[in-house]
Amino acid sequence: MSTAVPVRQRIAGAPISWGVCEVPGWGHQMSPDDVLAQMHAVGLSATEFGPDGFLPDSPEGKVSTLEGAHLRAVGQFVPVVLHDPQVDPLPVVEEAMEGLVAARAGVVVIAAATGAEGYDERPVLDDDHWRTLLANLDRISDAAAAVGLLAALHPHVGTIVESGTETERVLAGSRVALCLDTGHLLIGGGDPVAVAAEHPERIGHVHLKDVRLDLARRVQLGELTYTDAVAQGMYVPLGAGDVDVAAIIGSLEGAGYTGWYVLEQDTILDADPATTGLDPAADVRASVAHVVAVADGLGVAS
């Protein structure tokens, strides 16, 4: 059960672990210089781009900024409306892909946005809207492949595709690869361990998250909004929550997965960590250590 590139060299970061998010009013937004410097300091060699506005708009600016921080790019999270026949998602995705190609990244991560801000409410689609969504996913997959990228659909709380049932509908009805987000899928009522075991051939990208199931259940029951649960610490360092990270990595590596493991601990910061005593980098460092320990146990770390 070995891979050409060991797991420890396929661990990447994401700005959301430092509280950087596309949702208006999410919380204190750290500067790109500070976030990228801390990524490098904890031993990460790669990152996703983060939301629009975090890195420079131009592809050249993105490349230059990451090179200056000694980081490479692995992908970008792109939420787009896929279910509305009056909305063409391709222009937004193609614009994002220009930066990814310039940075020699490999994955464009697609979320089926509702069209509203935030992730606390979502509509229920009829069959016609589902057909539009699935057809758009295939269009995006083909457009990505044409420029050497992989498109991967990200089940995400508060989007059209959040649950295990909806994820299965995407897998059965489209050709798109899956971005397995181990936290969002669990919060949305799915089973990330089962998905990794049953569909490893469809998984093209991984967002590794760990969550507190007690808070996730309150979100599922409607007792807490997703945003409030994040603020209360629903996401925790890998190994400190209720996601079986070892089982997921074991299934994927055993099936020959060679992609990235992007560490994401969704965080809302009240203020600059320098003034509050919080240390997002410490949590990321703990998550890196957990992945390496799991990979060591599987014999795929180095």
VOBA-1610 file (N, C-alpha, C; in pm, whole numbers, padded with zeros to 5 digits, always signed):
BEGIN
Met+00086-00120+00000Met+00000+00000+00000Met+00089+00124+00000Ser+00157+00148-00110Ser+00248+00261-00119Ser+00207+00351-00233Thr+00252+00475-00228Thr+00224+00571-00333Thr+00355+00631-00380Ala+00352+00686-00501Ala+00474+00745-00556Ala+00520+00862-00470Val+00425+00939-00417Val+00458+01053-00332Val+00402+01027-00193Pro+00485+01026-00090Pro+00435+00994+00044Pro+00335+01096+00095Val+00252+01053+00188Val+00146+01137+00240Val+00200+01267+00298Arg+00309+01262+00370Arg+00360+01383+00436Arg+00394+01492+00335Gln+00419+01455+00210Gln+00447+01553+00106Gln+00320+01596+00030Arg+00206+01543+00071Arg+00079+01577+00006Arg-00018+01643+00105Ile+00035+01707+00206Ile-00046+01781+00303Ile-00041+01929+00267Ala-00156+01987+00247Ala-00165+02129+00209Ala-00251+02205+00310Gly-00244+02336+00302Gly-00322+02421+00392Gly-00433+02493+00318Ala-00510+02571+00395Ala-00615+02655+00338Ala-00638+02774+00430Pro-00663+02891+00374Pro-00678+03011+00457Pro-00793+03004+00558Ile-00895+02919+00535Ile-01007+02911+00628Ile-00962+02867+00767Ser-00851+02794+00776Ser-00799+02755+00908Ser-00751+02875+00988Trp-00728+02986+00919Trp-00692+03112+00983Trp-00810+03210+00982Gly-00930+03158+00961Gly-01050+03242+00967Gly-01081+03321+00842Val-01009+03297+00733Val-01029+03372+00609Val-01139+03304+00528Cys-01251+03375+00507Cys-01368+03314+00445Cys-01437+03414+00354Glu-01510+03359+00253Glu-01579+03442+00156Glu-01711+03499+00209Val-01759+03453+00324Val-01889+03495+00375Val-01877+03633+00441Pro-01957+03731+00397Pro-01951+03864+00460Pro-01982+03857+00609Gly-01904+03931+00689Gly-01926+03932+00832Gly-01881+03808+00905Trp-01802+03725+00840Trp-01759+03597+00900Trp-01676+03619+01026Gly-01595+03722+01029Gly-01508+03746+01143Gly-01385+03822+01100His-01291+03838+01192His-01167+03908+01161His-01092+03836+01049Gln-01050+03910+00949Gln-00977+03854+00836Gln-00829+03889+00846Met-00747+03788+00869Met-00603+03809+00877Met-00546+03846+00742Ser-00432+03913+00742Ser-00369+03954+00617Ser-00309+03833+00546Pro-00306+03838+00412Pro-00242+03729+00338Pro-00097+03705+00379Asp-00022+03813+00403Asp+00118+03795+00441Asp+00131+03714+00569Asp+00048+03745+00669Asp+00056+03673+00796Asp+00013+03527+00781Val-00096+03505+00708Val-00146+03368+00691Val-00044+03282+00617Leu+00006+03332+00506Leu+00099+03254+00425Leu+00230+03229+00499Ala+00277+03329+00574Ala+00399+03310+00651Ala+00381+03202+00757Gln+00264+03201+00820Gln+00239+03099+00923Gln+00223+02960+00860Met+00164+02953+00741Met+00158+02824+00672Met+00298+02766+00652His+00385+02851+00600His+00523+02805+00576His+00591+02767+00707Ala+00566+02844+00812Ala+00633+02821+00940Ala+00592+02687+01003Val+00468+02642+00979Val+00425+02514+01038Val+00463+02396+00949Gly+00531+02422+00838Gly+00583+02314+00755Gly+00501+02279+00634Leu+00400+02360+00602Leu+00321+02333+00482Leu+00397+02382+00359Ser+00382+02309+00250Ser+00450+02348+00126Ser+00352+02393+00018Ala+00221+02384+00047Ala+00122+02415-00054Ala-00008+02461+00011Thr-00090+02531-00067Thr-00217+02582-00015Thr-00319+02597-00128Glu-00445+02601-00090Glu-00547+02647-00182Glu-00545+02800-00183Phe-00606+02859-00286Phe-00599+03004-00304Phe-00672+03082-00194Gly-00779+03028-00141Gly-00863+03107-00052Gly-00968+03183-00131Pro-01051+03261-00063Pro-01160+03332-00131Pro-01109+03444-00220Asp-01196+03488-00312Asp-01161+03603-00396Asp-01124+03721-00309Gly-01014+03788-00346Gly-00967+03903-00271Gly-00858+03872-00172Phe-00841+03743-00140Phe-00733+03707-00046Phe-00598+03720-00115Leu-00585+03661-00232Leu-00466+03678-00315Leu-00496+03781-00423Pro-00394+03834-00488Pro-00419+03930-00597Pro-00512+03873-00703Asp-00584+03960-00771Asp-00681+03915-00871Asp-00615+03851-00993Ser-00502+03904-01036Ser-00441+03855-01160Ser-00372+03720-01136Pro-00374+03633-01237Pro-00301+03506-01224Pro-00154+03526-01189Glu-00093+03628-01250Glu+00049+03654-01223Glu+00070+03696-01078Gly-00023+03775-01026Gly-00013+03818-00887Gly-00026+03703-00790Lys-00116+03611-00820Lys-00132+03493-00735Lys-00002+03413-00731Val+00053+03388-00849Val+00176+03309-00858Val+00289+03377-00782Ser+00306+03507-00803Ser+00415+03579-00739Ser+00401+03578-00586Thr+00279+03597-00537Thr+00256+03601-00393Thr+00288+03466-00329Leu+00242+03358-00390Leu+00269+03226-00333Leu+00417+03191-00342Glu+00481+03224-00454Glu+00624+03196-00465Glu+00702+03272-00360Gly+00661+03397-00332Gly+00728+03476-00230Gly+00714+03418-00090Ala+00606+03340-00070Ala+00584+03276+00060Ala+00635+03132+00063His+00703+03090-00044His+00758+02954-00055His+00648+02848-00050Leu+00537+02877-00117Leu+00425+02785-00123Leu+00385+02762-00268Arg+00330+02645-00294Arg+00273+02617-00426Arg+00122+02610-00412Ala+00053+02618-00524Ala-00094+02614-00523Ala-00143+02474-00556Val-00252+02434-00491Val-00311+02304-00521Val-00451+02316-00579Gly-00523+02426-00551Gly-00658+02438-00602Gly-00726+02562-00549Gln-00855+02574-00582Gln-00935+02687-00536Gln-01079+02643-00519Phe-01141+02688-00410Phe-01282+02665-00382Phe-01364+02770-00457Val-01454+02724-00544Val-01531+02814-00629Val-01680+02783-00612Pro-01752+02859-00530Pro-01896+02838-00519Pro-01970+02906-00634Val-02051+02830-00706Val-02126+02884-00820Val-02267+02824-00821Val-02362+02901-00875Val-02499+02852-00890Val-02502+02756-01009Leu-02544+02634-00984Leu-02545+02530-01087Leu-02685+02488-01129His-02785+02520-01048His-02919+02464-01068His-03014+02554-01146Asp-02976+02679-01170Asp-03064+02776-01233Asp-03037+02779-01384Pro-03134+02742-01468Pro-03109+02741-01613Pro-03082+02879-01671Gln-03112+02985-01595Gln-03086+03121-01643Gln-02946+03170-01606Val-02872+03089-01533Val-02737+03128-01488Val-02635+03031-01547Asp-02537+03086-01618Asp-02429+03004-01673Asp-02309+03011-01579Pro-02273+02900-01514Pro-02162+02905-01419Pro-02024+02905-01484Leu-02016+02874-01614Leu-01885+02856-01676Leu-01797+02980-01674Pro-01848+03100-01700Pro-01757+03216-01699Pro-01686+03236-01566Val-01756+03217-01456Val-01693+03232-01324Val-01587+03124-01303Val-01621+03001-01341Val-01526+02891-01324Val-01405+02909-01414Glu-01428+02952-01537Glu-01317+02970-01630Glu-01222+03080-01582Glu-01277+03186-01523Glu-01191+03291-01469Glu-01103+03236-01357Ala-01162+03155-01269Ala-01084+03094-01162Ala-00977+03002-01218Met-01011+02930-01323Met-00916+02833-01378Met-00795+02901-01441Glu-00809+03024-01486Glu-00693+03094-01541Glu-00583+03106-01435Gly-00622+03143-01314Gly-00523+03153-01207Gly-00466+03019-01167Leu-00551+02915-01167Leu-00504+02781-01130Leu-00404+02727-01232Val-00432+02749-01358Val-00340+02703-01463Val-00207+02777-01452Ala-00214+02909-01431Ala-00091+02988-01420Ala-00006+02942-01302Ala-00072+02900-01194Ala+00000+02858-01074Ala+00035+02710-01075Arg+00002+02642-01183Arg+00028+02498-01197Arg-00041+02418-01088Ala-00159+02463-01049Ala-00242+02386-00956Ala-00314+02276-01033Gly-00380+02187-00959Gly-00440+02073-01026Gly-00592+02064-01020Val-00655+02135-00925Val-00796+02109-00897Val-00876+02239-00886Val-00993+02242-00951Val-01090+02347-00926Val-01204+02283-00846Val-01224+02332-00725Val-01319+02274-00631Val-01451+02350-00641Ile-01554+02282-00683Ile-01683+02345-00711Ile-01782+02316-00598Ala-01852+02419-00553Ala-01963+02402-00460Ala-02091+02450-00528Ala-02200+02380-00503Ala-02328+02412-00565Ala-02399+02519-00483Ala-02361+02643-00508Ala-02411+02756-00427Ala-02562+02773-00445Thr-02625+02827-00341Thr-02769+02852-00347Thr-02803+02981-00419Gly-02708+03074-00425Gly-02734+03207-00478Gly-02752+03310-00369Ala-02760+03266-00243Ala-02771+03356-00128Ala-02638+03360-00055Glu-02619+03464+00026Glu-02497+03475+00105Glu-02504+03380+00224Gly-02388+03326+00261Gly-02381+03243+00380Gly-02427+03100+00358Tyr-02423+03022+00466Tyr-02451+02879+00457Tyr-02553+02833+00561Asp-02642+02925+00600Asp-02738+02890+00705Asp-02874+02845+00653Glu-02905+02870+00525Glu-03032+02828+00467Glu-03009+02783+00323Arg-03096+02695+00274Arg-03085+02649+00136Arg-03220+02601+00085Pro-03242+02609-00047Pro-03368+02562-00104Pro-03364+02412-00131Val-03481+02355-00159Val-03492+02217-00205Val-03525+02220-00354Leu-03451+02145-00434Leu-03467+02151-00579Leu-03568+02049-00630Asp-03634+02084-00740Asp-03716+01986-00810Asp-03628+01912-00910Asp-03686+01813-00980Asp-03607+01729-01070Asp-03548+01808-01186Asp-03621+01907-01237Asp-03570+01987-01347Asp-03444+02064-01306His-03446+02122-01188His-03329+02194-01140His-03212+02098-01115Trp-03242+01979-01069Trp-03136+01881-01051Trp-03072+01842-01185Arg-03154+01827-01288Arg-03098+01795-01420Arg-03005+01905-01468Thr-03044+02029-01444Thr-02958+02141-01482Thr-02827+02137-01405Leu-02836+02112-01276Leu-02716+02106-01191Leu-02620+01998-01240Leu-02672+01879-01264Leu-02586+01768-01305Leu-02524+01793-01442Ala-02603+01851-01534Ala-02549+01882-01666Ala-02439+01987-01656Asn-02456+02086-01570Asn-02353+02188-01552Asn-02226+02129-01493Leu-02239+02032-01404Leu-02120+01968-01349Leu-02040+01897-01459Asp-02110+01832-01552Asp-02038+01768-01662Asp-01973+01872-01754Arg-02041+01983-01779Arg-01983+02091-01860Arg-01856+02144-01794Ile-01861+02164-01663Ile-01744+02215-01591Ile-01632+02113-01592Ser-01666+01986-01576Ser-01564+01880-01581Ser-01490+01881-01713Asp-01567+01895-01821Asp-01505+01896-01954Asp-01419+02021-01974Ala-01467+02136-01928Ala-01390+02260-01942Ala-01261+02253-01863Ala-01266+02195-01744Ala-01146+02181-01663Ala-01046+02087-01728Ala-01094+01974-01776Ala-01005+01877-01839Ala-00937+01937-01962Ala-01007+02025-02032Ala-00950+02086-02153Ala-00829+02173-02125Val-00817+02222-02000Val-00701+02305-01964Val-00610+02234-01864Gly-00628+02102-01850Gly-00539+02024-01767Gly-00572+02024-01619Leu-00695+02060-01583Leu-00737+02061-01443Leu-00840+01952-01416Leu-00859+01920-01290Leu-00965+01830-01247Leu-01070+01912-01175Ala-01196+01897-01213Ala-01306+01959-01141Ala-01359+01859-01038Ala-01376+01906-00915Ala-01424+01820-00808Ala-01537+01889-00733Leu-01651+01823-00721Leu-01767+01880-00652Leu-01752+01861-00502His-01771+01969-00429His-01751+01972-00284His-01887+01974-00213Pro-01933+01862-00156Pro-02051+01868-00070Pro-02023+01964+00046His-02114+02058+00069His-02087+02166+00163His-02216+02204+00234Val-02210+02216+00364Val-02327+02257+00439Val-02380+02390+00385Gly-02513+02399+00370Gly-02573+02522+00324Gly-02569+02543+00174Thr-02524+02441+00099Thr-02530+02445-00047Thr-02633+02342-00094Ile-02652+02333-00224Ile-02750+02239-00277Ile-02710+02095-00251Val-02581+02069-00251Val-02530+01934-00225Val-02458+01935-00091Glu-02526+01887+00013Glu-02461+01881+00144Glu-02470+01743+00208Ser-02573+01666+00177Ser-02597+01540+00247Ser-02537+01422+00173Gly-02536+01306+00240Gly-02492+01184+00176Gly-02581+01146+00060Thr-02712+01165+00074Thr-02806+01132-00033Thr-02781+01219-00156Glu-02760+01348-00133Glu-02734+01439-00245Glu-02600+01409-00310Thr-02502+01371-00230Thr-02372+01333-00285Thr-02385+01209-00374Glu-02462+01111-00329Glu-02484+00992-00411Glu-02554+01027-00541Arg-02646+01124-00537Arg-02715+01165-00659Arg-02617+01227-00758Val-02522+01304-00709Val-02419+01361-00796Val-02331+01252-00855Leu-02289+01157-00772Leu-02202+01051-00820Leu-02272+00965-00925Ala-02402+00942-00907Ala-02476+00858-01001Ala-02515+00933-01128Gly-02531+01066-01119Gly-02587+01140-01230Gly-02492+01227-01307Ser-02363+01227-01270Ser-02266+01310-01342Ser-02131+01239-01346Arg-02040+01299-01422Arg-01905+01244-01433Arg-01806+01317-01346Val-01849+01418-01272Val-01758+01501-01195Val-01690+01420-01085Ala-01566+01456-01057Ala-01496+01396-00943Ala-01552+01456-00815Leu-01516+01396-00703Leu-01564+01440-00572Leu-01449+01498-00491Cys-01474+01614-00431Cys-01386+01663-00325Cys-01447+01614-00195Leu-01383+01518-00131Leu-01433+01463-00006Leu-01395+01556+00107Asp-01495+01629+00158Asp-01474+01713+00276Asp-01528+01636+00395Thr-01438+01589+00479Thr-01477+01494+00583Thr-01562+01558+00692Gly-01554+01690+00706Gly-01635+01759+00806Gly-01770+01798+00753His-01773+01864+00639His-01901+01909+00582His-01993+01791+00555Leu-01939+01681+00505Leu-02023+01566+00475Leu-02085+01509+00602Leu-02008+01503+00709Leu-02061+01452+00835Leu-02167+01546+00892Ile-02140+01676+00890Ile-02236+01773+00942Ile-02365+01769+00860Gly-02352+01747+00729Gly-02467+01741+00642Gly-02545+01611+00649Gly-02505+01522+00737Gly-02578+01397+00754Gly-02524+01281+00675Gly-02409+01297+00612Gly-02347+01188+00537Gly-02245+01113+00619Asp-02181+01015+00557Asp-02082+00931+00624Asp-01953+00934+00543Pro-01858+01021+00581Pro-01735+01031+00502Pro-01653+00903+00501Val-01660+00825+00607Val-01587+00698+00609Val-01643+00604+00502Ala-01776+00598+00493Ala-01838+00510+00393Ala-01810+00558+00252Val-01815+00689+00229Val-01790+00741+00095Val-01647+00708+00052Ala-01551+00725+00143Ala-01411+00694+00110Ala-01394+00547+00079Ala-01467+00460+00151Ala-01454+00316+00130Ala-01526+00270+00004Glu-01641+00333-00028Glu-01726+00284-00136Glu-01698+00351-00270His-01644+00474-00268His-01625+00547-00395His-01484+00605-00408Pro-01380+00533-00371Pro-01246+00594-00376Pro-01205+00635-00517Glu-01258+00566-00618Glu-01220+00598-00756Glu-01276+00731-00803Arg-01377+00786-00734Arg-01436+00915-00772Arg-01376+01031-00694Ile-01296+01002-00594Ile-01243+01108-00509Ile-01113+01162-00570Gly-01119+01289-00610Gly-01004+01351-00673Gly-00932+01451-00586His-00992+01484-00471His-00935+01587-00384His-00996+01565-00246Val-00921+01600-00142Val-00970+01578-00006Val-00948+01701+00080His-01053+01743+00149His-01043+01842+00256His-01057+01766+00388Leu-00949+01758+00462Leu-00951+01686+00590Leu-00995+01780+00701Lys-01106+01745+00763Lys-01159+01822+00876Lys-01198+01725+00986Asp-01197+01774+01109Asp-01252+01699+01222Asp-01354+01789+01291Val-01461+01728+01340Val-01569+01806+01399Val-01618+01743+01528Arg-01678+01827+01611Arg-01747+01780+01730Arg-01888+01739+01690Leu-01920+01612+01708Leu-02049+01561+01665Leu-02164+01620+01746Asp-02138+01657+01872Asp-02247+01714+01952Asp-02297+01845+01891Leu-02207+01929+01844Leu-02247+02053+01779Leu-02302+02027+01639Ala-02246+01930+01568Ala-02297+01897+01435Ala-02443+01850+01444Arg-02474+01771+01546Arg-02613+01725+01564Arg-02707+01842+01588Arg-02662+01941+01661Arg-02748+02058+01688Arg-02774+02137+01560Val-02675+02140+01470Val-02697+02203+01339Val-02801+02123+01261Gln-02786+01990+01260Gln-02879+01904+01187Gln-03022+01919+01240Leu-03036+01939+01370Leu-03169+01952+01431Leu-03226+02093+01421Gly-03148+02186+01369Gly-03193+02323+01357Gly-03183+02403+01486Glu-03112+02349+01584Glu-03096+02419+01711Glu-02989+02527+01704Leu-02895+02511+01611Leu-02789+02609+01589Leu-02775+02633+01440Thr-02746+02756+01400Thr-02707+02777+01261Thr-02565+02724+01242Tyr-02533+02698+01117Tyr-02397+02653+01086Tyr-02294+02754+01136Thr-02318+02881+01110Thr-02223+02986+01150Thr-02204+02990+01300Asp-02313+02980+01376Asp-02302+02981+01521Asp-02224+02861+01572Ala-02245+02746+01509Ala-02173+02626+01551Ala-02023+02639+01524Val-01987+02698+01411Val-01845+02721+01383Val-01786+02814+01490Ala-01860+02919+01523Ala-01812+03014+01625Ala-01795+02948+01760Gln-01873+02844+01787Gln-01864+02774+01915Gln-01760+02662+01914Gly-01688+02648+01803Gly-01579+02550+01799Gly-01617+02414+01747Met-01710+02409+01652Met-01749+02278+01596Met-01631+02209+01528Tyr-01545+02287+01464Tyr-01426+02230+01400Tyr-01309+02230+01497Val-01238+02118+01502Val-01127+02101+01595Val-01008+02042+01519Pro-00888+02045+01578Pro-00774+01983+01511Pro-00799+01836+01484Leu-00740+01784+01378Leu-00757+01644+01343Leu-00715+01555+01460Gly-00801+01458+01490Gly-00775+01368+01601Gly-00841+01409+01730Ala-00896+01532+01733Ala-00959+01581+01856Ala-01111+01576+01848Gly-01166+01530+01734Gly-01310+01527+01716Gly-01361+01387+01690Asp-01470+01378+01613Asp-01542+01252+01595Asp-01532+01194+01455Val-01450+01251+01369Val-01428+01196+01235Val-01316+01092+01242Asp-01339+00975+01183Asp-01238+00870+01182Asp-01139+00897+01068Val-01047+00987+01095Val-00951+01030+00993Val-00866+00913+00946Ala-00826+00827+01038Ala-00740+00714+01001Ala-00810+00620+00904Ala-00939+00593+00927Ala-01012+00503+00837Ala-01022+00562+00698Ile-01044+00693+00690Ile-01058+00759+00560Ile-00926+00756+00483Ile-00818+00795+00549Ile-00687+00792+00483Ile-00652+00649+00443Gly-00681+00554+00530Gly-00651+00415+00499Gly-00724+00366+00375Ser-00852+00399+00363Ser-00929+00357+00246Ser-00874+00421+00119Leu-00844+00550+00125Leu-00798+00620+00006Leu-00660+00573-00037Glu-00569+00564+00058Glu-00434+00519+00022Glu-00435+00375-00028Gly-00519+00292+00034Gly-00529+00153-00009Gly-00583+00139-00150Ala-00663+00239-00192Ala-00721+00236-00328Ala-00633+00309-00429Gly-00519+00361-00384Gly-00426+00425-00477Gly-00442+00574-00492Tyr-00509+00640-00398Tyr-00524+00786-00405Tyr-00387+00853-00400Thr-00364+00947-00490Thr-00235+01016-00495Thr-00250+01167-00486Gly-00370+01214-00450Gly-00395+01357-00445Gly-00358+01420-00313Trp-00404+01544-00296Trp-00370+01623-00179Trp-00466+01598-00062Tyr-00414+01615+00058Tyr-00495+01623+00179Tyr-00485+01767+00229Val-00593+01842+00206Val-00594+01983+00244Val-00652+01995+00384Leu-00573+02051+00474Leu-00618+02067+00612Leu-00706+02191+00623Glu-00829+02171+00669Glu-00922+02282+00685Glu-00990+02271+00821Gln-00962+02365+00907Gln-01033+02376+01034Gln-01107+02509+01031Asp-01231+02506+00983Asp-01307+02630+00967Asp-01313+02705+01099Thr-01273+02831+01095Thr-01254+02910+01217Thr-01314+03049+01198Ile-01375+03100+01303Ile-01420+03239+01306Ile-01340+03311+01414Leu-01267+03414+01374Leu-01185+03490+01468Leu-01258+03617+01511Asp-01261+03643+01641Asp-01323+03765+01691Asp-01237+03888+01665Ala-01105+03867+01664Ala-01010+03977+01646Ala-00876+03919+01604Asp-00780+04004+01584Asp-00645+03961+01548Asp-00593+03864+01655Pro-00550+03743+01616Pro-00498+03649+01715Pro-00384+03705+01800Ala-00312+03802+01747Ala-00203+03862+01825Ala-00254+03933+01949Thr-00382+03972+01946Thr-00439+04044+02061Thr-00528+03956+02148Thr-00564+03836+02098Thr-00657+03750+02173Thr-00589+03629+02237Gly-00467+03599+02193Gly-00400+03482+02246Gly-00431+03353+02172Leu-00526+03358+02079Leu-00555+03240+01998Leu-00440+03217+01901Asp-00421+03091+01862Asp-00310+03059+01773Asp-00357+02957+01669Pro-00416+03003+01558Pro-00459+02908+01455Pro-00346+02818+01407Ala-00226+02872+01402Ala-00114+02792+01353Ala-00088+02671+01441Ala-00111+02683+01572Ala-00091+02570+01662Ala-00186+02456+01630Asp-00312+02490+01597Asp-00408+02387+01560Asp-00367+02319+01429Val-00321+02397+01332Val-00278+02339+01205Val-00157+02249+01228Arg-00067+02294+01312Arg+00051+02212+01343Arg+00009+02077+01404Ala-00090+02079+01493Ala-00140+01955+01553Ala-00204+01865+01449Ser-00275+01925+01354Ser-00338+01845+01248Ser-00235+01782+01157Val-00131+01857+01123Val-00022+01800+01042Val+00038+01678+01113Ala+00064+01693+01242Ala+00124+01584+01318Ala+00032+01462+01320His-00098+01486+01328His-00192+01373+01331His-00191+01298+01198Val-00193+01372+01088Val-00191+01306+00957Val-00062+01225+00939Val+00048+01283+00978Val+00176+01211+00965Val+00176+01086+01051Ala+00121+01095+01173Ala+00115+00978+01261Ala+00026+00869+01201Val-00088+00908+01145Val-00176+00812+01080Val-00105+00747+00962Ala-00040+00829+00881Ala+00030+00776+00764Ala+00146+00684+00804Asp+00215+00720+00913Asp+00321+00632+00965Asp+00265+00495+01001Gly+00148+00497+01065Gly+00086+00371+01103Gly+00046+00286+00984Leu+00012+00353+00872Leu-00024+00282+00750Leu+00097+00245+00664Gly+00213+00302+00700Gly+00333+00277+00621Gly+00341+00357+00495Val+00272+00474+00491Val+00271+00555+00368Val+00317+00698+00393Ala+00379+00722+00507Ala+00420+00859+00540Ala+00542+00902+00461Ser+00636+00813+00445Ser+00761+00853+00380Ser+00819+00736+00301
//
